[in-house]
């Protein structure tokens, strides 16, 4: 590697980026729909989803330990199938993660407008302000960004556990019925949907180059992140179904802030405000922080490989951040803050993640054959069953969720990929690579 990022992220930082990026504000808004689809068995659905994601993550663990570089999926796929294949996936990932910055900006704007009337401060102002503030934290370097992520993630987990505590102190065992609302089909749908709330564990892979811990220990961090997230999701869901009857959850599912409505009868307006403020607001901030990190590392990796102008691999002389690459996320986040297409954005991010899972698993198989002597501090157990299971699982979900993409979003993906491919080819042809 001609230029490397500073190793400034410790164990707590890796855990915070992993957990904080996964548990976003959208979980507290959308999760009620999963409960509606399956009933109290939602707890089992999240357990099943956690096991499935753990299987997927094992592929990342092997490749991350062998190639601990920024760009993660781009590096793995590039080594297995060539730089063009890696670039196409990475370029799509840049679009998905950059747009996600805008998604969380919108969530923050909507939330702040509840406390400060929009007539006083337009919600877009809050969205833009959050996008710029989080960009600045990343611009100041991964050490400061990591510290901010640790603090906000701790606040997020505390708020979620406070919510769970309230639920358990007002629990009623009879609320556990119905256990299965729509039978096996409803349960499987809930388990499939629940896997979406585990997306983001690959943050550890993106930060592997900057991790201060030995690369042979990185796989353990991924496991810690998934287990930690699973515990939080399972505990909060169990408290929800114990606290509120199924019919009550159905009634609030379409509400803009279902968590607030469920809590209000038990703790009043003030406490509801405090809990939702920390949970939704901090959840959006922690996810946005992770989105900046991922999108910038992909751009940096492209430039380092000679597929984009070397300007994008410049590091700040004082802070060591890929400050030019970070501007891509800033611009995308600012644009996204004005386009209210949350469902389309989320569907795009899901499809991008599932495609990455498939290609990473295929890369693992290919590299086992292509580079048998590659140093692998961690090796996937039960090979090749684990990567094959990953491919089957991701393809199944992809078949279901790709239909959720709107026509104009599909056109956006096609245009974006063509644009990226032309940039890569033109830059390489000019001798820039």
Secondary structure as UniProt FT lines:
FT   HELIX           11..22
FT   HELIX           25..38
FT   HELIX           39..41
FT   HELIX           42..66
FT   TURN            70..72
FT   HELIX           73..81
FT   HELIX           83..115
FT   TURN            118..120
FT   HELIX           123..139
FT   HELIX           142..169
FT   HELIX           173..176
FT   HELIX           183..194
FT   HELIX           195..198
FT   TURN            199..202
FT   HELIX           203..206
FT   HELIX           208..210
FT   HELIX           215..217
FT   HELIX           218..243
FT   HELIX           246..252
FT   TURN            253..254
FT   TURN            256..257
FT   HELIX           258..276
FT   HELIX           277..281
FT   HELIX           282..304
FT   TURN            305..306
FT   HELIX           310..313
FT   TURN            317..319
FT   HELIX           323..336
FT   TURN            337..338
FT   HELIX           342..370
FT   TURN            372..373
FT   TURN            381..384
FT   HELIX           385..401
FT   HELIX           402..404
FT   HELIX           407..429
FT   TURN            430..431
//
